[in-house]
């Protein structure tokens, strides 16, 4: 009997050690997964911020051209613009608008086929 209880006691210690080791491995894997998820989230946030900054610049530059040159054209009466200046300003506005329309718009909402959201403009 002594012999069998010694084996039983040894098996229970090994079983307990095995359980503790398994728990420790799971905790370690959880910490590694949490760390990886946090790093991936930080990278995604940084990439998103850079994308938004770049898109903002890409939108603002041609929009500033459209606003500025259309303002000059609207003041034609006071400024007495020459015909070649009017054509030049109109061309710059047209080119800037074309640049805006040619940009991919991943943030634009998608609508049903034929809706205003799906109209394709060509220069």
Secondary structure, DSSP 8 states (H G I E B T S, - for coil): -HHHHHHHHHHHHHHHHHHHHHHHHHHHHHHHHHHHHHHHHHHHHHHHHHHHHHHHHHHHHHHHHHHHHHHHHHTHHHHT--HHHHHHHHHHHHHHHHHHHHS--TTS---STTSGGG-----
